[in-house]
Amino acid sequence: METSELLKKVRKIEIKSRGLSKNIFAGEYHSAFKGRGMAFSEVREYQFGDDVRSIDWNVTARYNKPFIKIFEEERELTVMLLVDVSGSRDFGTLDRWKHHVITEISAVLSFSAIANNDKIGVIFFSDKIEKFIPPQKGKSHTLRIIRELIDFQPESEKTDITLAVQYLSNVIKRRCSAFIISDFIDNNRDLEKALMIANKKHDLAALRIYDRRETELPAMGLVKFKDSESGAYVFADTSSRRTRNHYKQMWYEHEQRMDRLFAKSGVDSVSINTEEDFVKALISLFRKRA
């Protein structure tokens, strides 16, 4: 992509994202995440009526009289985006493909983070960690993230969400709020365990991006399909009602499996269709979290 074309796309996404963030998104973002972590501030002497569970026994033993811990709300938040750049994102049956929606959502979250003076970082992943951008503040940092989202070319077409979640736990030491933005087409059975471990340390939310043609097939006769991650081809007779019903049932079972996985791991999630307004879905998620 030429630099001028890239900058035009960056500017277009920036304008759209700023409008969404300022008008209807920032308030929900703020209520969903602010205050979810507490930062230790100081200690003071115990006073009648204080909760004994707040006593700092180390300081109490040092001065031979009771002191309690005082906490205050963290004002600075670290936001991490775990962005799926595998081959399956390059799919769509209308004007917007899945990777277009992923880019726009990531842009909105990035600009919302800097609007609230929070740090923002990104992990691009396939079945490997493709790129890690450490969390920082500032418009120039955010524009760098958007440019990468638009123009990034992964080395692998496959997916391993488990690896990305484990990498998050290892590389980000302090508690953060993390969005996993993916179609979640991944059969790694260790994902549930990885999510449970990471969600104890961080605050995770899963954004599942899908296209309507992944949920059901139209009757188009004999069609040749290609697996975008493995490169394998398969022929399917879409005029067969049995084939279409089997395809639909496979999607339903996948949805049920994902719902159970997120419920067990305690991760909030939302499914976003490439045809719908993703802002409404995000606001719905944030209101539930708030």
N, C-alpha and C positions, 0 to 999 in steps of 0.2 A: 504494500500500500504506500502511495506517495505521501510525503510529509504534509503537503497542503491539504490533501484529502483527509488524512488522519486528524489534523488539527481542526478541520471543519466538523468532523464527527465528535471530537472531544468537546468542542464548544457547544454543539447541539445538545449533547447529553448533559453538559454542565448546566445549561439554561433550563432544561426540562427538570433536572434533578433538584436544582435550587428552588424552583417554583413549587414542586411537590413537597420538598422538605420544609420550606418556610410556611406554606399555607396550611397543610393538613397533616404533615407527617411528623414534624419535629416534636410537637407536644406529646404524641403517643410514644415516640422514641424515648423522650425524657422520662415519662412516667413508667415505662417498662423496665428501664435499666438503672436510673438513679436511685441510690440508696440500697441496692441489692447486696452491696458489700459494705463492711464497716471497717474503718481505719482506726487503729489504736492511737490515741492522742496523748494522754497524760494520766497521772495518778493524783489522787487527793486523799486526805484523811477521811476515814469512815465517819459518817454522820447517822444519827438515829433515823431509821426508816429506809436506809440503803439496802439493796438486795445483797445478802451475804454471799451469793454466788459470784458477785463481781469483785470480791476481795482478791487482791494480788498478794499471794502468800510469800513470794520472794521479797517484795518490798516490806511487807509486814514483819517478816522475820528479821530484816536488816535494821529496822528502826524500832522494833519491839512495840509497835502499836499498829492497829489495822489501817490499811490503805485500800482503796478500791480503784479499779480501772475505769477511765472515762473514755467513751467512744464517740466519734463524730462521723457523720456521713462523708463518704469519699466524694469529692467534687470532680475528680478526674477519672475518666473511664478509659480502659483500653479495649478497643474493638478489633477483632480479627475476622477476616473473611476467608473461608476455606472454599476455593473456587474450583469446581470440576472442569478440567479442560480436555477431557477424554473425547474420543471420536463420537460417542453417542449424543453429544450436545449439538452436533451438526445435523439436526433433523427438524423439519417443520413443514406443515402442509399449507400454511398461509404466508403472509408477508413476513412474519417474525418467526425465526427459528428459535430453538431453545437457547442457543448461545447469545442471541440478541437480548432475550429476557434476562439471562444471567448477568450480562453486562450492564443493563439498565438498573437492575436491582442493586448490584454492587455499587454503581455510581450514586444512587439515592442514599444508600447506607453510608457511603464514604463522605458525601457532602453533609449529611445529617450529623455525622460524628464531628467533623471540624466545626460545624455551626454550634455545637455544644462544647467546643474546646476539648474534645477527646482525641486520643491517639487512635490511628487506624493503620492496620497492617494486613497483608494478604499472603496466603499460601496457595499457590497454583499447584494442582496435583492431577496426575493420571493414575498409573499404577506405580508411580514414583513421584518424588517431590520435584516438580519442574522448576519452581522458583519460589523464593521466600523474600518478601519485602518486610523488614522489621517495622513495627508500629512507630509512627511519628505524627507530629501535628503539622498543620500548615496547608495552604492551598496548593503550593508547588508539589508537595508530597502527594496530595490527592490527585492532582492532574497526572502525575507519573503513574499512579495506580490505574487511572482510567485509560491512559495510553497503552499500558500493558494489557489491560482487559480487551481492548479493541484489536490490537495487533499481535498478541502473543501466539506463537506457534509451538505447540508441545512436541516433545521428542517421541512420545508414545501415544497410542490411540486407546489403550486399555484403561481400566479403572480399578483403584484400590482405595476406597474411602477409609478403611481401617488404618492404613499407613498414614494418611493425612491427619487423622484424629490423634494417633499416637505421637506423631511429630509435633502437633500442637502442644500436647502435654509435656513433651520434653524440652521444647525450645522456649515456650512462654512460661516463665517461672511464677510471676504474680498472677492473681486471679484476673480473668478478662471475660468479656462477653463475646462469644464466637458464633458466627453464622456459617453453617455448612450449606452451600448452594450447589445443588446437584440434582440429577434425575434419579439418583439412588438405584440405578440398574447395576447392582453389584451383589454377587452371591457369596461374598466372604462371610463365613459363619462366625468369625471373631469380631464382627462389627459391634454386636450388642455389648460384649465385654468392654471393648475399647470406648464405646460411648459412655458406659456406666462409670468407668474410671475417670475419663476426662470431665464428665459432668459433675463429679464430686469436687474437682479442682477448679473448674471454670463454669461459666453459665452458657450452656449450649442451646442453640435453636436450629432446627433443620428446615430448609426451604426446598421443597420437592417440585422441580420443574418438569412438566410433561406436555405432550401434544395430544390432541384428541384422537389422532390416528394410531396412537399407542394403546388406546383403550378399546377400539373396535375397528374392524375392516369393512370397507364398502365392497359391494359386489362388482369386481372389475375383470373377472375372468382369470386366466392363468397369468400370474405375476412373478417376476424374478426379484427377490429381495436380497439385499447385501447387509451383512452384519458390519456396522461401521467400525467396530473395535477389533474383530478378528479377521475381517476381510472375506469371510466365508459367504457363499451364495446358496440360496435355497429357493425352490419353486413352490408356489402355493396356489391352489385353485380357489380363489376368493369367491367364485360363484357358488361354491358348496356351503350350504347353511351350517353343516357340521364343522367345517373349517373355521367359519366366522365365529361360531359359538365357542369353539375350543380356544380361539385367540382371545375372545372376550373373557372367558373363564380364567385364562392364564393371567390376564391383567388384574382381575378381581382378586385372585389369590395373592398376587404380588402386593396389592394395596393392603390386604388384610395382614400380610406378613410384616410390612413396614409399620402399620399401625401398632401391632403387638410389640415390635422392636422398640419403637419410641416410647411406648407406655411403660415397658419394663425398665428401660434405661433412664426414664424420667426426663426425656428431652422433649421440649415443646416443638411442634411441627405444624407446617401448613403446606397444602398442595396448591400449586399455581399453574393454571392452564395458559399456554402461550397466547390464547385468544382473549383472555380476561384482563381486567385492570388489576395489576399486581399490587398497587398501593392499597386497595381495599382489603386484599388478603393480608398484607403486612399489618395494617391497622388492626384488623381482627385478631391477629396473633399477639400484637403488643397489648391490646386491651385485656386479653386473657391472661397475659403474664403480669400485667399491672394489678 
